[in-house]
Amino acid sequence: MAGWGGGFSALDRKMNMIFIFNMKTISMVDLRTHSERIVRELKRGERMMLSYRGKPLAELVPSGAAAKRISPLEALKQAQDLTARDPAYTDGAAGYLRGLREDQKAWSKRSSL
């Protein structure tokens, strides 16, 4: 598990995943064609991922007061609802958590010596 997460806490990683799952993806063509609609959505607090030739390029995030604010509890509920629909994600998350528990047990045993 070492090296994953870049020094962020588990909650930070979870919150980042929530924002990624809640993000709508738009292409450069969408941006050129529907820029007014996209600006309105950003003003409402929506977050978007801009892609170029099918690859993520940038995040479009509302600034300051326009940013959509939700409580941490609501954010966790949204993440649970979104991830529950994807069995591959659930299996991967379960494996990741098993690995974290094994690491924790190994460190606990080292500390008690």
C-alpha positions as CSV (number, residue, x, y, z in Angstrom):
1,M,0.0,0.0,0.0
2,A,3.0,2.3,0.3
3,G,3.2,5.2,-2.1
4,W,-0.6,5.4,-2.8
5,G,-2.3,8.6,-1.8
6,G,0.7,11.0,-1.7
7,G,0.6,11.6,2.0
8,F,-3.2,12.4,2.1
9,S,-5.4,11.0,4.8
10,A,-8.0,8.4,4.0
11,L,-10.7,11.0,4.4
12,D,-9.0,13.3,1.9
13,R,-8.8,10.5,-0.6
14,K,-12.4,9.6,0.0
15,M,-13.5,13.3,-0.5
16,N,-11.4,13.5,-3.7
17,M,-13.1,10.4,-5.0
18,I,-16.5,11.9,-4.3
19,F,-15.7,15.0,-6.3
20,I,-14.3,12.8,-9.2
21,F,-17.5,10.7,-9.3
22,N,-19.7,13.7,-9.1
23,M,-17.9,15.4,-12.0
24,K,-19.5,15.6,-15.4
25,T,-17.1,15.2,-18.3
26,I,-17.3,17.5,-21.3
27,S,-15.2,17.5,-24.5
28,M,-13.5,20.5,-26.2
29,V,-16.3,20.3,-28.8
30,D,-18.9,20.6,-26.0
31,L,-17.1,23.6,-24.6
32,R,-17.0,25.4,-27.9
33,T,-20.6,24.5,-28.8
34,H,-22.3,24.9,-25.5
35,S,-20.1,27.4,-23.6
36,E,-23.0,29.5,-22.3
37,R,-24.8,26.5,-20.8
38,I,-21.5,25.3,-19.3
39,V,-20.9,28.7,-17.7
40,R,-24.4,28.6,-16.2
41,E,-23.7,25.2,-14.8
42,L,-20.4,26.4,-13.3
43,K,-22.2,29.4,-11.7
44,R,-24.7,26.9,-10.1
45,G,-21.7,25.1,-8.5
46,E,-21.3,22.2,-10.8
47,R,-17.8,20.7,-11.3
48,M,-16.7,19.4,-14.7
49,M,-13.8,17.5,-16.2
50,L,-12.6,18.8,-19.6
51,S,-11.3,16.2,-22.0
52,Y,-9.3,16.5,-25.1
53,R,-9.4,13.6,-27.6
54,G,-10.9,11.4,-24.9
55,K,-8.3,12.1,-22.2
56,P,-8.8,14.2,-19.1
57,L,-7.2,17.6,-19.6
58,A,-8.5,19.9,-16.8
59,E,-11.0,20.3,-14.1
60,L,-13.5,23.2,-14.4
61,V,-14.3,24.2,-10.8
62,P,-16.4,27.1,-9.7
63,S,-14.6,29.6,-7.6
64,G,-15.5,31.0,-4.2
65,A,-19.1,31.4,-3.3
66,A,-20.4,29.7,-6.4
67,A,-18.8,26.4,-5.3
68,K,-21.4,23.8,-4.4
69,R,-21.3,23.1,-0.7
70,I,-22.4,19.8,0.8
71,S,-21.9,18.4,4.3
72,P,-19.3,15.7,4.7
73,L,-22.1,13.2,5.7
74,E,-24.0,14.0,2.5
75,A,-20.8,13.6,0.4
76,L,-20.1,10.2,1.9
77,K,-23.7,9.1,1.3
78,Q,-23.4,10.2,-2.4
79,A,-20.1,8.3,-2.7
80,Q,-21.7,5.2,-1.2
81,D,-24.7,5.4,-3.6
82,L,-22.5,5.9,-6.6
83,T,-20.0,3.2,-5.8
84,A,-22.6,0.6,-4.8
85,R,-23.7,0.4,-8.4
86,D,-20.3,-0.8,-9.6
87,P,-19.3,-4.3,-8.5
88,A,-15.8,-3.9,-9.9
89,Y,-15.3,-0.8,-7.7
90,T,-16.7,-2.6,-4.7
91,D,-14.4,-5.6,-5.1
92,G,-11.4,-3.3,-5.6
93,A,-12.3,-1.2,-2.6
94,A,-12.7,-4.4,-0.5
95,G,-9.3,-5.6,-1.6
96,Y,-7.7,-2.2,-0.8
97,L,-9.3,-2.2,2.7
98,R,-8.1,-5.7,3.4
99,G,-4.6,-4.6,2.5
100,L,-4.9,-1.6,4.8
101,R,-6.0,-3.9,7.7
102,E,-3.1,-6.3,7.0
103,D,-0.7,-3.4,7.0
104,Q,-2.2,-2.1,10.3
105,K,-1.8,-5.5,11.9
106,A,1.8,-5.9,10.7
107,W,2.6,-2.4,12.1
108,S,0.9,-3.2,15.4
109,K,2.9,-6.4,15.8
110,R,6.2,-4.5,15.1
111,S,5.2,-1.9,17.7
112,S,4.5,-4.4,20.4
113,L,7.9,-6.1,20.1
